[in-house]
Amino acid sequence: MIRKIIKIDEEKCIGCGLCADACHEGAIEMVNGKAKLTREDYCDGLGDCLPACPVDAISFEEREAPAYDEAAVKEAQSKKKAAGKLPCGCPGTQSRAIQRDAAADVAACVPITSQLQQWPVQIKLVPVNAPYFDGANLLIAADCTAYAYANFHQEFIRNRITLIGCPKLDEGDYAEKLTAIIAGNDIKSVTIVRMEVPCCGGIENAAKRALMASGKFIPWRVVTVTTDGRLKE
């Protein structure tokens, strides 16, 4: 049937995951850091996701598409609820407790010194041409990573200039600011640290776009931290 359905512009999508949160039917999922309409029969065509997108990557179109299947949507929502998942479909919002070995933590406890070398650290606040960028190894990290991974200062902040942000909660895109920093300074390397949740793809994509737009060849790598605080292989 011909009906109104959403259309996602993958080129504009920054992978923030806000549209997936806003889609109560679960028609949108994050795939490889981008929003995808994975279930056309779950899309009711009302567009709750449109105002959630900060870069206007979602619009309406009229085309051949399966009819909206309300019964299937309700069944899927019930299954997710029974499995302890929220209806929005975003794994980053799932609540769970993490059990730790308190005795082992106490036994391993040693004095820790901060490795932070500059201030501010928030991407939107840091000056583009700050002197500490000269010859810097740059760390671009999702802000949850430092809370999730216990040895974050020693393994990632040490000997690096640190920039943090949250693509899900901060307004706008980081790519323009990161491009200006990388293009306008002598950056030696870039390390990107993100959480495993789909919305964190936004900070990874922004950093990659900035590296490409800078016109420079700079060594870079991406490290993923799991929600229970491990480095993902």
trRosetta pair geometry for C-beta under 8 A, 3 or more apart (Angstrom, degrees):
i j d omega theta_ij theta_ji phi_ij phi_ji
1 64 7.1 145 76 -142 24 61
1 65 7.1 -48 73 65 71 56
1 66 7.6 70 33 -146 90 20
1 67 5.7 47 30 -67 136 86
2 62 6.1 43 173 168 95 95
2 63 6.7 -100 -138 165 74 12
2 64 5.9 -44 -87 -81 64 54
2 65 7.8 78 -132 21 27 74
3 45 6.2 -96 149 -71 105 152
3 62 6.8 -128 128 -142 15 76
3 63 8.0 -39 56 61 47 41
3 65 5.7 -93 53 57 95 105
3 67 7.2 100 -11 -109 154 56
3 68 7.8 -123 130 -24 160 91
4 45 4.3 104 94 -160 89 126
4 60 5.5 -7 -168 -170 103 117
4 61 7.4 160 -146 84 59 27
4 62 5.4 -38 -88 -90 60 78
5 37 7.6 99 160 -170 109 158
5 40 6.3 4 -152 -152 149 94
5 43 5.3 78 -146 108 91 139
5 45 5.5 -70 -88 -93 45 91
5 60 7.3 140 73 -152 25 69
5 61 6.5 -32 66 67 72 74
5 62 7.7 119 17 -110 72 32
5 63 6.6 -74 38 47 114 89
5 65 4.7 66 -33 -13 152 172
6 27 7.8 124 36 109 123 136
6 28 7.9 -35 81 -68 146 115
6 37 6.1 173 82 -88 99 135
6 43 5.8 -132 17 -155 97 138
6 45 7.3 -169 -31 -114 72 47
6 47 6.2 142 -83 -101 106 75
6 49 6.3 21 -117 58 163 127
6 50 7.4 -152 -120 -63 116 89
6 58 5.6 -13 -169 -169 116 104
6 59 7.2 142 -156 79 66 29
6 60 6.3 -58 -104 -100 49 53
6 61 7.7 70 -176 21 14 79
7 37 7.8 -67 -114 -15 29 145
7 58 7.0 152 76 -155 48 54
7 59 5.3 -24 60 68 99 79
7 60 6.9 99 10 -166 93 8
7 61 4.5 49 -33 -3 130 119
8 13 6.2 33 171 -64 104 128
8 19 7.5 151 -108 113 120 168
8 28 7.5 120 -61 -124 143 114
8 34 8.0 135 140 162 131 95
8 35 5.3 -135 -153 101 150 103
8 36 6.8 -149 62 -113 152 28
8 37 5.9 171 -1 -24 117 96
8 57 6.0 31 -161 137 70 97
8 58 5.5 -19 -101 -100 68 78
9 12 4.2 41 99 21 115 111
9 13 6.5 175 90 -29 59 83
9 57 4.6 -130 56 -160 91 75
9 58 7.5 -140 11 -67 80 32
9 59 7.4 44 -27 6 105 102
10 13 5.4 -44 -143 20 36 121
10 34 5.4 28 -143 -172 91 144
10 57 7.9 98 -68 -173 13 123
12 55 5.2 -177 167 127 98 117
12 56 6.9 -68 167 84 151 63
12 57 3.7 -174 97 -102 113 96
13 34 4.9 88 105 -148 141 86
13 35 5.2 -148 -140 27 137 93
13 55 7.3 167 -105 69 25 130
13 57 4.6 134 -71 174 63 164
14 54 7.5 -44 35 67 131 105
14 55 5.7 113 -11 -11 112 147
14 57 7.7 -169 -3 -31 71 145
14 167 6.6 -149 132 -165 109 125
14 173 5.1 -144 -103 -110 153 107
14 175 7.7 -132 -124 -22 115 116
14 202 4.8 50 137 -136 88 92
14 205 6.0 -179 -161 86 56 132
14 206 6.5 32 -160 -63 107 94
15 30 6.7 83 -152 -145 79 113
15 33 4.2 -21 -118 175 146 75
15 34 5.6 -66 -84 -83 89 41
15 35 7.2 -173 -106 -27 43 74
15 167 6.9 18 92 135 81 153
15 198 7.1 -132 -173 163 91 76
15 199 7.0 149 146 -149 73 34
15 201 3.5 -98 171 100 142 102
15 202 4.2 -165 85 -69 85 60
15 204 7.5 -44 86 54 156 89
15 205 5.0 130 13 0 133 140
16 19 8.0 96 74 0 90 79
16 54 6.5 42 12 20 164 116
16 167 4.8 -138 -110 145 79 96
16 168 5.5 146 -175 -98 82 47
16 199 5.7 13 174 -153 39 88
16 202 4.4 51 -80 -77 57 146
17 20 5.0 -49 -163 37 69 117
17 21 6.3 75 140 -24 81 97
17 30 5.4 -30 -100 -65 94 135
17 35 7.3 167 -100 -79 38 96
17 90 5.4 96 173 -124 122 126
17 92 6.7 72 129 23 166 135
17 167 7.9 95 16 106 92 103
17 168 5.9 -26 57 -105 108 102
17 197 7.6 -22 -57 144 169 97
17 198 5.2 125 -91 102 125 98
17 199 3.2 -84 18 -87 139 88
17 201 7.6 114 -43 36 101 98
17 202 7.3 -106 -3 -31 84 115
18 21 5.5 -51 -153 34 38 115
18 22 6.3 32 152 -18 68 108
18 52 4.4 -166 140 160 102 102
18 53 6.5 167 81 -88 113 40
18 54 6.8 83 29 -17 153 92
18 168 6.6 152 -63 -149 84 68
18 199 7.6 86 -41 -123 57 117
19 22 5.6 -57 -145 40 34 110
19 23 6.2 34 156 -24 68 106
19 28 5.3 -70 125 134 99 166
19 35 5.1 38 61 -133 129 154
19 49 4.0 54 -154 -164 89 110
19 52 5.2 155 -88 88 52 120
19 53 5.3 16 -65 -70 110 91
19 58 6.0 140 -113 -47 143 147
20 23 5.9 -52 -143 32 30 110
20 28 4.7 -134 -97 108 65 102
20 29 6.1 77 -122 -115 124 26
20 30 5.7 -66 -40 -37 156 88
20 35 6.2 -153 -44 -122 94 98
20 49 7.9 47 -49 -122 24 119
20 88 6.5 89 133 160 70 87
20 89 5.5 -107 176 85 97 106
20 90 5.0 120 111 -72 115 95
20 198 7.1 23 29 92 164 142
20 199 7.9 -137 47 -71 123 91
21 52 6.8 -168 69 -166 94 150
21 88 4.4 5 -141 -171 50 137
21 89 7.9 -147 -88 54 33 75
21 90 5.2 -18 -76 -16 77 140
21 93 6.9 100 -112 -26 104 147
22 48 5.0 -164 158 129 99 92
22 49 4.7 147 88 -103 119 56
22 51 7.7 179 -144 67 159 73
22 52 3.8 -144 -34 -33 149 156
22 88 7.4 50 -13 -138 17 104
23 26 6.4 161 122 -55 102 14
23 27 5.3 -111 -180 43 137 81
23 28 4.4 129 8 24 159 106
23 42 8.0 73 167 128 117 113
23 43 7.9 -46 -146 -106 122 75
23 48 6.5 150 -95 75 45 106
23 49 5.0 2 -62 -67 91 115
23 88 7.1 106 64 -153 60 63
23 89 6.9 -26 82 27 99 130
24 48 6.7 9 1 71 94 161
24 77 7.9 18 161 -102 78 130
24 87 5.6 19 -158 132 71 123
24 88 6.8 -45 -103 -93 50 58
25 39 7.9 -136 130 87 102 120
25 42 4.5 160 143 168 112 92
25 43 6.7 163 83 -91 146 31
25 44 6.1 162 -48 -17 153 99
25 73 4.7 -47 -149 -140 91 129
25 77 7.9 -77 -137 -58 38 113
26 29 7.6 26 -177 -63 71 90
26 39 6.8 22 112 39 80 139
26 42 5.7 -76 78 179 73 152
26 73 7.0 163 38 -143 100 80
26 76 5.7 -130 61 123 151 133
26 77 6.9 -170 -13 -75 129 75
26 80 7.3 179 -84 -31 148 153
26 87 6.8 -106 -52 -179 102 66
26 88 7.8 145 -84 171 72 16
26 89 4.5 135 -123 -62 82 132
27 37 5.9 -4 148 -149 98 76
27 38 7.0 174 175 52 47 66
27 39 4.8 -120 -131 70 63 87
27 40 7.2 77 -155 -98 115 17
27 42 3.7 -174 -83 93 85 105
27 43 4.2 113 -153 -65 167 74
28 35 5.5 -4 -173 -169 116 100
28 36 6.9 153 -152 75 65 39
28 37 5.9 -39 -95 -97 73 53
28 38 7.0 122 -132 12 23 85
28 49 6.2 96 -14 -103 153 153
28 89 7.3 153 78 76 62 146
29 35 7.7 153 82 -150 27 55
29 36 5.8 -27 67 62 74 91
29 38 4.7 -4 22 -2 112 139
29 89 6.1 -99 -97 154 78 131
29 198 7.7 -143 173 -98 66 169
30 33 6.8 8 179 -115 102 14
30 34 7.0 150 -154 71 66 25
30 35 6.2 -41 -98 -92 63 52
30 36 7.4 125 -127 14 16 85
30 90 7.3 58 -6 -120 120 79
30 198 2.9 116 84 -177 152 144
30 199 6.9 -121 -74 -57 161 49
30 201 6.5 172 -178 13 125 138
31 34 6.1 -36 70 66 70 78
31 35 8.0 80 23 -155 77 10
31 36 4.4 -3 18 1 122 137
31 38 7.1 128 -39 -72 129 118
32 201 7.5 113 142 -130 34 148
33 198 7.0 -178 -101 -161 37 71
33 201 2.7 -177 -129 -165 85 137
33 202 7.5 178 -165 -47 93 38
33 204 6.2 -95 -118 71 144 119
33 205 5.5 156 157 -50 133 114
34 201 7.1 -108 -39 130 43 149
34 205 7.9 103 -70 -82 79 150
35 57 7.3 127 46 104 128 132
35 58 7.8 -48 103 -71 148 109
37 40 6.3 60 147 -81 112 67
37 43 6.3 -2 -154 -56 115 139
39 42 3.8 45 109 7 119 117
39 43 7.1 163 100 -23 69 79
40 43 5.7 -49 -156 21 42 115
40 65 4.8 -134 173 -162 130 105
40 66 5.3 116 100 36 108 95
41 66 4.3 -36 -78 101 93 128
41 67 6.8 30 -131 77 86 45
41 68 6.5 145 -170 -129 52 28
41 69 4.3 18 164 5 110 112
41 72 6.3 21 124 65 118 148
42 68 7.5 45 -167 -144 9 73
42 69 7.0 -43 -77 53 47 89
42 72 7.0 -105 -85 102 79 107
42 73 5.2 127 -136 -93 81 97
42 76 7.2 -36 -108 37 127 155
43 65 7.6 -47 65 164 120 145
43 68 6.7 -106 85 -103 46 93
44 68 4.9 69 -111 -135 57 147
44 70 7.8 54 -96 -85 109 85
44 73 7.9 -1 -54 -62 102 164
45 60 7.4 70 -159 -133 80 109
45 68 6.8 -104 0 -59 99 130
47 50 4.3 6 176 -12 104 120
47 58 7.6 155 -146 135 89 119
47 60 6.3 -55 -78 -69 130 105
48 51 7.7 -60 -174 34 40 93
48 52 7.3 35 141 -16 66 118
49 52 5.4 -69 -158 38 46 117
49 53 6.6 48 153 -34 78 100
49 58 5.6 -102 116 169 104 172
50 53 6.4 -57 -161 18 31 109
50 58 5.1 -140 -106 98 61 115
50 59 7.4 76 -119 -99 110 31
50 60 7.8 -28 -79 -42 135 85
53 56 6.1 137 110 -77 114 18
53 57 5.3 -133 -174 38 139 80
53 58 4.8 160 -19 11 155 108
54 171 6.2 -178 -139 -153 138 62
54 172 6.3 -131 158 -69 132 24
54 173 7.5 167 108 -47 118 76
55 173 6.3 46 -81 -47 126 119
56 59 7.7 39 174 -60 79 91
66 69 7.2 -15 136 -29 115 106
68 73 7.8 -10 177 -27 85 132
69 72 3.9 23 124 22 121 118
69 73 6.4 151 96 -21 70 84
70 73 5.5 -54 -149 34 35 115
70 74 6.4 32 156 -17 68 104
71 74 6.0 -56 -149 37 30 107
71 75 6.4 30 153 -19 64 108
72 75 5.6 -55 -147 37 32 113
72 76 6.3 32 155 -19 66 106
73 76 5.8 -58 -150 37 29 109
73 77 6.3 29 153 -19 65 107
74 77 5.6 -52 -146 36 32 113
74 78 6.4 36 154 -22 64 105
75 78 5.7 -53 -150 33 31 113
75 79 6.5 31 152 -19 64 105
76 79 5.7 -53 -149 34 33 111
76 80 6.4 31 154 -17 65 106
77 80 5.8 -56 -148 37 31 110
77 81 6.3 32 154 -20 65 107
77 87 5.0 13 -138 -120 99 106
78 81 5.7 -55 -148 36 30 112
78 82 6.3 30 154 -19 64 107
79 82 5.7 -55 -148 37 30 111
79 83 6.3 21 155 -12 64 111
80 83 5.7 -62 -146 43 31 106
80 85 4.2 -79 -172 78 87 108
80 86 7.2 -36 146 81 119 16
80 87 6.1 130 89 -97 137 48
80 89 7.3 -70 -126 -88 158 64
81 84 7.8 56 -180 -63 29 16
81 85 7.2 -93 -71 64 25 62
81 87 6.9 0 -62 -62 93 85
84 94 6.9 75 129 -161 87 107
84 95 7.8 -114 175 66 97 73
84 96 7.3 71 151 -82 135 97
85 89 7.6 44 155 -109 121 36
85 91 7.8 -45 -134 -104 112 59
85 94 5.5 -42 -121 -105 67 116
86 89 7.5 -99 91 -18 75 26
86 90 7.2 -22 72 50 115 74
86 93 5.3 -51 34 106 147 113
86 94 6.2 -152 1 -90 93 61
86 95 7.9 82 -45 -1 109 85
88 93 6.1 24 62 51 131 148
90 93 4.8 63 86 8 104 106
90 94 7.9 -158 100 -28 59 78
90 197 7.3 51 170 -174 89 111
90 198 6.6 -120 -144 49 80 114
90 199 6.6 29 -159 -36 126 111
91 94 5.6 -34 -160 -2 50 119
91 197 5.4 -158 89 -128 92 83
91 198 6.5 105 35 -3 100 96
92 168 7.1 -148 114 -73 156 160
92 195 7.2 95 -115 108 108 134
92 197 3.3 83 -80 -171 99 148
92 198 6.7 -119 -23 39 110 70
92 199 5.2 -61 3 18 160 114
92 200 7.4 151 -91 -22 136 90
92 227 8.0 -177 -122 -89 56 126
96 227 8.0 79 54 126 117 133
98 227 8.0 -158 -71 129 132 82
98 228 5.2 165 -127 -127 129 87
98 229 7.5 105 174 0 159 110
100 105 6.3 34 152 -41 121 132
101 104 3.9 37 109 18 119 116
101 105 6.5 158 92 -19 65 84
102 105 5.6 -56 -150 34 34 114
102 106 6.5 32 155 -19 67 104
103 106 5.9 -55 -151 34 31 109
103 107 6.4 29 153 -18 65 109
104 107 5.7 -56 -146 38 33 112
104 108 6.2 19 160 -9 67 112
105 108 6.1 -67 -146 44 26 101
105 109 6.6 50 150 -55 62 94
106 109 5.5 -33 -156 -9 34 122
112 153 6.9 115 175 54 114 144
113 153 7.9 -166 91 139 49 146
114 153 6.2 -118 -141 -137 44 144
114 157 7.9 -53 -176 114 67 148
115 153 4.3 145 16 179 109 92
115 154 6.6 153 -33 -80 146 37
115 157 4.3 135 87 102 110 104
115 158 4.1 -68 -164 -80 151 67
115 159 7.7 -45 180 -9 120 51
116 119 7.4 53 151 -61 123 83
116 121 7.2 -68 -146 -70 120 133
116 153 7.4 -67 -38 -130 71 102
116 157 5.8 -42 -78 177 57 135
116 162 6.3 -67 -129 22 81 140
117 132 6.7 165 127 -164 105 139
117 157 7.7 172 -5 167 86 88
117 159 7.9 70 -40 -110 143 15
117 160 7.4 174 18 81 128 34
117 161 6.2 -85 74 -97 118 59
117 162 7.4 133 37 1 83 94
118 121 7.2 133 91 -81 81 75
118 126 7.9 61 125 -128 124 114
118 130 7.1 100 -167 142 143 147
118 132 4.7 -175 -87 82 138 169
118 161 5.7 14 15 -138 136 88
118 162 7.0 179 51 37 93 78
120 125 4.2 -37 95 110 155 124
120 126 5.4 -138 78 -76 89 67
121 125 7.8 29 57 65 31 114
121 126 6.9 15 -138 -65 12 115
121 162 5.0 -11 -139 105 112 101
121 163 6.4 -174 -176 -115 64 30
121 164 5.2 31 138 14 104 102
122 125 4.2 58 72 17 103 111
122 126 6.7 -178 76 -26 49 84
122 163 7.7 37 164 -159 11 65
122 164 6.1 -51 -102 70 47 82
122 165 6.6 96 -159 -84 67 73
123 126 6.3 -50 -139 20 25 110
123 140 7.6 48 -87 -139 119 91
123 163 4.9 70 -87 178 78 107
123 164 6.7 -136 -28 75 83 30
123 165 4.2 -26 9 -54 124 125
123 170 7.8 47 56 -163 113 173
123 174 5.2 -11 147 -132 157 117
123 177 5.9 119 164 100 97 141
123 178 7.0 -30 -153 -64 123 90
124 165 7.0 106 -18 -108 87 115
124 170 6.6 -175 -30 -156 133 132
124 174 7.9 -100 -61 -108 77 84
124 177 6.9 -127 -101 -64 48 172
126 130 6.4 -74 178 -14 89 139
126 163 6.1 -83 3 -111 155 98
126 181 7.6 29 105 -95 121 135
127 130 4.4 120 72 -57 102 90
128 177 7.0 -130 -93 -158 98 74
128 180 4.7 -42 -143 128 130 119
128 181 5.6 -130 -147 -79 68 69
128 184 6.1 42 154 60 103 147
129 133 7.1 -110 -152 37 31 136
129 184 5.9 -74 -89 134 88 131
129 185 6.9 173 -125 -69 56 103
130 133 5.4 106 71 -14 78 100
131 134 6.0 -31 -174 2 56 115
132 136 6.3 67 145 -76 68 131
132 161 5.6 146 132 -107 107 128
133 136 5.0 -82 -151 7 38 134
133 138 7.7 20 -137 -84 82 108
133 161 6.3 -133 -97 81 56 175
133 181 6.3 -137 -128 -167 147 89
133 184 8.0 38 115 95 150 83
133 185 3.7 -39 133 -159 122 161
133 186 7.5 133 131 46 77 58
133 187 6.7 -42 -178 -75 91 83
134 185 6.2 -116 -78 -162 47 97
134 186 5.4 39 -150 43 56 107
135 186 5.3 5 -59 101 49 116
135 188 6.1 28 -170 -37 50 115
136 160 7.2 85 178 -158 91 52
136 161 4.2 -11 -166 0 139 127
136 185 7.1 3 27 141 109 130
136 186 7.6 122 17 89 66 68
136 187 5.8 -34 70 -119 83 65
136 188 6.5 -164 88 14 28 92
137 159 6.2 24 49 132 132 85
137 160 4.7 -79 98 -108 94 79
137 161 7.1 151 73 13 47 76
137 187 7.8 104 -111 -169 23 72
137 188 5.2 -49 -77 69 67 108
137 189 4.7 0 -133 54 86 98
137 190 7.9 -167 -170 -72 59 27
137 191 7.2 32 162 -5 96 105
138 160 6.5 101 -150 -168 8 98
138 161 5.5 -32 -110 65 61 95
138 163 6.8 0 -172 6 98 113
138 181 7.6 122 -122 133 149 124
138 182 7.5 -92 8 -92 167 87
138 187 5.2 -16 -19 -149 124 118
138 188 8.0 156 -7 48 78 64
138 189 6.9 -166 30 91 70 50
138 190 4.8 -15 71 -108 106 69
138 191 7.1 -179 94 26 54 67
139 156 5.6 110 -135 166 141 90
139 157 6.4 -107 36 -102 168 47
139 160 4.1 80 -26 137 109 140
139 161 6.7 -178 23 80 80 41
139 162 4.7 -20 70 -108 116 63
139 163 6.7 170 89 27 60 66
139 191 5.1 -19 -110 68 68 102
139 193 6.8 -2 -169 4 96 111
140 163 5.1 -16 -109 72 65 106
140 164 7.9 160 -162 -87 44 33
140 165 7.9 -20 -170 21 83 102
140 178 6.8 31 -109 -122 143 130
140 190 6.4 5 1 -169 111 99
140 191 7.2 173 28 86 67 49
140 192 5.0 -19 72 -108 100 72
140 193 7.5 167 87 24 49 66
140 203 6.6 -175 147 168 103 105
140 207 4.8 158 90 -97 158 132
141 145 5.0 -109 -176 49 109 137
141 146 6.8 83 135 -40 144 93
141 156 6.8 84 -77 153 139 142
141 162 6.7 -27 18 -157 117 91
141 163 7.2 148 23 81 68 53
141 164 5.1 -30 76 -104 86 79
141 192 7.4 166 -82 -162 48 42
141 193 4.2 -3 -115 62 92 102
141 194 7.5 -164 -149 -68 52 44
141 203 7.7 27 160 149 14 151
142 145 5.1 105 69 -22 80 104
142 164 7.2 56 172 -156 9 79
142 165 7.0 -58 -117 76 47 55
142 166 6.3 77 -159 -103 80 58
142 167 7.4 -60 -112 3 102 90
142 193 6.8 -122 24 106 75 68
142 194 4.8 75 -9 -128 124 59
142 195 5.4 -94 87 -5 148 87
142 200 4.9 -40 -71 -135 161 106
142 203 5.1 -179 -73 27 87 156
143 146 6.8 -47 -171 22 48 105
143 147 7.8 35 143 -5 68 106
143 164 4.5 87 -85 169 79 120
143 165 6.5 -145 -33 79 98 6
143 166 5.1 -53 22 -55 113 95
144 147 5.6 -64 -162 42 51 109
144 148 5.8 42 148 -21 83 113
144 166 7.3 81 -22 -104 91 105
144 195 5.2 -4 83 -51 123 135
144 200 7.8 -95 45 -89 120 122
144 225 7.9 -164 109 81 87 128
145 148 5.8 -62 -141 40 31 107
145 149 5.8 -7 175 11 72 112
145 152 6.5 136 131 -119 83 131
145 156 7.8 -23 131 58 126 172
145 193 4.8 126 -180 132 169 111
145 194 6.8 -110 -66 -129 127 9
145 195 6.0 -148 -73 -58 78 76
145 225 4.9 134 -133 19 87 147
146 149 7.0 -61 -121 51 22 85
146 152 4.5 169 -129 128 63 167
146 153 7.8 63 -144 -53 101 69
146 157 7.8 47 -110 -47 115 121
146 164 7.4 -42 -12 -107 126 141
148 195 6.6 107 2 -106 159 102
148 225 5.1 128 96 143 130 131
148 226 7.5 -165 166 83 133 44
148 227 6.6 -98 -132 -145 135 31
148 228 7.7 90 -163 93 101 8
148 229 4.7 -160 170 -94 71 68
149 152 4.7 112 89 -67 98 93
149 155 7.6 -80 143 54 129 132
149 156 7.8 71 93 -3 140 133
149 193 8.0 -87 18 -179 148 134
149 225 4.9 -99 -47 -129 117 136
149 229 5.5 158 -91 -156 43 72
149 230 7.8 140 -107 -82 87 5
149 231 7.0 58 -120 -63 129 77
150 229 6.3 52 -24 -178 84 128
151 154 5.0 -52 -178 49 90 110
151 155 5.0 69 122 -11 101 114
152 155 6.5 -73 -134 50 21 94
152 156 5.4 -39 -169 37 64 117
152 157 6.4 57 138 -14 78 104
152 193 8.0 136 -140 146 100 164
153 156 7.4 -67 -105 55 8 74
153 157 4.7 -40 -137 43 51 125
153 158 6.4 80 154 -43 61 87
154 157 7.8 19 -14 48 16 85
154 158 5.5 16 -150 -23 32 135
155 158 7.2 86 9 23 8 111
156 160 6.7 -57 162 36 54 145
156 162 8.0 84 131 -105 92 107
156 191 6.6 -156 -145 117 88 142
156 193 5.7 -2 -137 -42 150 154
156 223 7.5 -136 -97 59 121 150
157 160 6.0 -130 -161 57 28 100
157 162 5.3 -10 -127 -69 88 133
160 191 6.6 -60 -122 34 155 123
163 178 7.6 149 120 -103 161 94
163 181 7.7 97 -68 122 156 177
165 170 5.5 -45 -170 -4 99 155
165 174 5.7 151 71 -81 169 139
165 203 5.9 162 77 -108 101 119
166 169 4.3 14 105 37 126 102
166 170 5.4 137 68 -14 69 95
166 203 7.8 -59 -126 -54 19 126
167 170 6.5 -52 -109 46 24 99
167 174 7.1 -87 -92 -8 91 115
167 199 6.2 -173 84 160 99 82
167 200 6.8 135 34 -126 116 31
167 201 7.7 -96 70 72 156 45
167 202 2.8 170 160 91 161 134
167 203 4.9 -146 -32 -44 117 76
167 206 7.0 -178 -94 -12 124 130
168 199 4.2 33 -74 161 114 142
168 200 7.8 -39 -29 -65 107 51
168 202 7.0 164 -50 22 58 144
170 174 7.7 53 97 -59 142 97
173 176 6.7 90 93 -1 95 91
173 202 7.9 -129 -127 -174 75 101
173 206 5.9 -179 -179 -108 84 116
174 177 5.7 -69 -164 49 60 106
174 178 5.3 51 145 -21 91 114
174 202 7.9 107 13 145 108 90
174 203 6.5 30 27 -125 149 67
174 206 4.0 71 65 161 97 154
174 207 7.5 -5 102 -55 124 63
174 210 7.5 -55 121 -46 84 132
175 178 5.9 -63 -142 43 27 108
175 179 6.0 33 159 -26 65 107
175 205 7.8 -49 -72 121 114 75
175 206 4.3 -130 -63 -150 74 77
175 207 8.0 -124 -104 -45 67 21
175 209 4.4 -20 -132 88 128 124
175 210 5.2 -162 -153 -59 63 85
175 213 7.1 89 171 8 102 145
176 179 5.7 -53 -149 31 27 114
176 180 6.7 27 154 -18 61 104
177 180 5.8 -55 -154 34 32 111
177 181 6.6 30 151 -18 65 106
178 181 5.6 -53 -148 36 36 112
178 182 6.1 26 158 -12 69 109
178 206 6.0 116 15 145 144 96
178 207 5.9 -110 176 -107 163 55
178 210 3.5 -61 107 -98 108 164
179 182 6.1 -61 -143 43 28 103
179 183 5.7 17 164 -11 67 117
179 209 7.5 -56 -65 118 109 79
179 210 4.2 -138 -65 -138 64 79
179 213 4.4 -31 -122 91 128 126
179 214 5.7 -163 -150 -67 69 76
180 183 6.1 -58 -131 45 22 104
180 184 5.6 1 173 -1 61 124
181 184 6.5 -70 -133 47 15 96
181 185 6.0 -25 178 17 57 122
181 187 7.3 71 135 -57 83 134
181 210 7.7 10 50 -180 91 138
182 185 7.0 -79 -130 49 16 87
182 187 5.2 -56 -133 16 67 150
182 190 7.3 -12 -106 -71 122 134
182 210 5.5 122 12 149 137 104
182 211 6.4 -108 178 -96 169 51
182 214 4.2 -72 110 -89 113 149
182 216 6.6 -146 154 38 100 130
182 218 7.0 -120 -161 5 115 158
183 213 7.3 -66 -53 115 126 80
183 214 4.1 -157 -71 -137 80 81
183 215 6.7 59 -117 32 103 92
183 216 6.9 -179 -105 -14 56 114
187 190 6.6 31 156 -60 129 91
187 216 7.5 121 58 99 100 157
187 218 5.8 9 102 -130 101 151
188 218 7.3 140 149 -149 17 101
188 219 7.8 -12 148 42 62 100
189 218 6.3 172 -113 172 33 93
189 219 4.7 -27 -120 77 93 97
189 220 6.7 166 -171 -83 68 50
190 207 6.6 169 163 -178 135 116
190 211 6.4 -132 36 -85 159 119
190 218 5.8 69 -5 123 104 123
190 219 7.4 175 29 95 67 51
190 220 4.1 -10 69 -110 98 100
190 221 7.8 170 94 25 64 51
191 220 7.2 -174 -77 -152 32 63
191 221 5.8 -9 -120 62 70 87
191 223 6.7 7 -178 1 98 112
192 203 7.1 168 -163 127 106 93
192 204 5.5 108 154 -116 142 71
192 207 4.8 169 -96 80 129 165
192 208 7.8 -33 -44 -48 163 77
192 220 6.8 36 -10 -180 101 105
192 221 7.1 -158 31 97 78 43
192 222 4.6 -24 73 -109 109 71
192 223 7.1 169 87 24 54 66
193 222 7.8 160 -84 -162 31 52
193 223 4.8 -17 -108 69 77 102
193 224 7.8 172 -156 -84 55 22
193 225 6.5 39 179 -20 96 110
194 200 4.0 139 -177 156 106 121
194 201 7.3 87 177 -76 157 32
194 203 5.7 171 -100 70 108 112
194 204 5.1 -48 -40 -51 153 106
194 222 6.8 -14 14 -167 110 99
194 223 7.5 155 25 82 63 52
194 224 5.8 -26 74 -110 83 67
194 225 7.2 -168 96 22 33 82
195 200 4.4 179 53 -56 77 156
195 224 7.3 53 172 -161 14 73
195 225 5.5 -50 -108 70 54 89
195 226 7.8 76 -160 -144 71 9
195 227 6.7 59 -169 -79 112 69
196 200 7.3 66 44 41 9 140
196 224 5.3 79 -84 172 73 113
196 225 6.8 -123 -26 86 82 40
196 226 5.1 13 -13 -111 137 51
196 227 6.3 -93 45 -29 109 78
196 232 5.8 112 -84 -50 116 147
197 200 5.3 100 68 -5 76 106
197 227 6.9 71 -47 -69 100 110
198 201 5.8 -27 -176 -5 53 115
199 202 6.2 -18 173 -3 59 113
200 203 6.0 -41 -170 28 63 105
200 204 6.8 60 138 -13 75 104
201 204 5.4 -60 -150 44 44 113
201 205 5.8 43 154 -22 76 107
202 205 6.0 -55 -143 38 26 108
202 206 6.3 26 157 -20 62 108
203 206 5.7 -50 -144 36 32 113
203 207 6.4 33 156 -19 63 106
204 207 6.0 -58 -151 36 29 109
204 208 6.4 26 154 -16 65 108
204 222 5.8 44 -134 -128 116 131
205 208 5.8 -57 -146 38 32 110
205 209 6.2 30 156 -18 66 107
206 209 5.9 -56 -147 37 29 109
206 210 6.3 31 153 -22 63 108
207 210 5.6 -55 -148 35 31 113
207 211 6.5 34 153 -21 64 103
207 220 7.6 170 146 -164 113 141
208 211 5.7 -51 -150 32 33 112
208 212 6.6 29 153 -15 64 105
208 220 7.9 163 -101 119 66 154
209 212 5.7 -56 -150 39 34 110
209 213 6.0 27 155 -16 68 112
210 213 5.8 -57 -139 42 29 107
210 214 6.2 41 157 -35 64 103
211 214 5.9 -49 -150 20 27 116
211 216 7.5 -93 -162 68 64 84
211 218 6.2 -124 -141 52 103 108
211 220 6.0 -58 -104 -29 156 159
214 218 7.5 0 84 -1 144 124
223 231 6.4 -43 -174 -145 105 104
224 231 7.3 113 78 -164 54 58
224 232 4.1 -32 92 42 105 125
225 229 6.9 -12 -179 -134 105 31
225 230 7.2 157 -158 78 62 33
225 231 6.3 -43 -103 -101 63 50
225 232 6.9 -160 -98 -10 10 91
226 229 6.7 -44 76 30 82 20
226 230 4.6 5 33 54 120 84
226 231 7.7 -120 -1 -55 87 3
226 232 5.4 122 -51 -65 89 94
